């Protein structure tokens, strides 16, 4: 019986590792992280479109992580929020 419990525990641990490994983290749009004003309204709008795509991908990534760890899900959502704040600062011309 102890052997069966050990095997089940090992399998459960491996399963959570597989779930975590299957989550593909998207890269943040470089345009959102640059520290210079947008060169044009079109550049800002193009970056906004990239940010919308990034938001969707980060939501999927965070949800995937959430299957194994609530803390990892929160960290992914916080990371998206940091990128969003930087984009908005750049869009408003609030360059540090």
N, C-alpha and C positions, 0 to 999 in steps of 0.2 A: 504493500500500500504506500509506504514511504517513497518507494521508487516511482510509482505512478504520479504522486504529488510533485516530486522533483522534476519529472519529465514535463508535466503540465505547466509548472512554473517556468521552466526553461523555454518552452514553446511560447508562452505568453510574453516573456521578455523579448524573444526574437521577433515575435510578431510586431511589437511596438517599435522595435528598431527598423523593421521593414517599412512600416507606415511612415516613420520619420524620414527614412532614406528616400521614399517615393515622392516626397514633397519637393517640388522644384522651385527654388527661390528666384524670382525675377530680379533683374538688375534695374536700379533706379535710372530714370532718364538723365543723361549727362546735362542736358539743358536746364534741368531743375536745380542742379548743384553748382552751376557756374556762379561766380561772384562779380559779374559785371552786368549792367543793364541790358535788356533785350535790344538788339540792333533795330528792330522794327516791330510793328504790331503783328505782322505775319509770323515773325519768329516766335513771338509770345503765344500766338494762337496755335502754332504748330506744337509748341512745347505743352500747351494746355491739353491738346489732343493726346500727346504721349502720356501725360499724367493721368488722363482718364483710363487709358489702357493699362497703365501701371497699377492704378487703383484696383481694377478688376482682377488683375493677376495676383496682387498682394492679398486681396480678399480670399481668393482661392487657396493661396499658399498658407495664410493664417488659419483658415478652416481646416486644411489638411493637417497642419501641426497640432491643431486643437483636438484631433482625434487621439493623440498620444499625450499631450501636455497642455494644460490651460495656460501655464506660465509661458511656454514657447509661443502660443497663439497671441498672447498679450504682447510679447516682445516684438512679434512681426507687425502687429497693428500699430504699436508705438513707433516702430521704424518707418512705416508708411507715413505716419503723422509728422515725423521729423522732416521727411522729404517734402511733404505737402506744405509745411510751414516755410521751408526754404524757397520753394517755388513761389509762394504767395509774396514773400518778402522781395524776391527778385522782380516779380511782376509789378509791385508797387514802387520799385526803385529804392528799396531800403537795403542797400548793399552795405555790409559791415566792412 
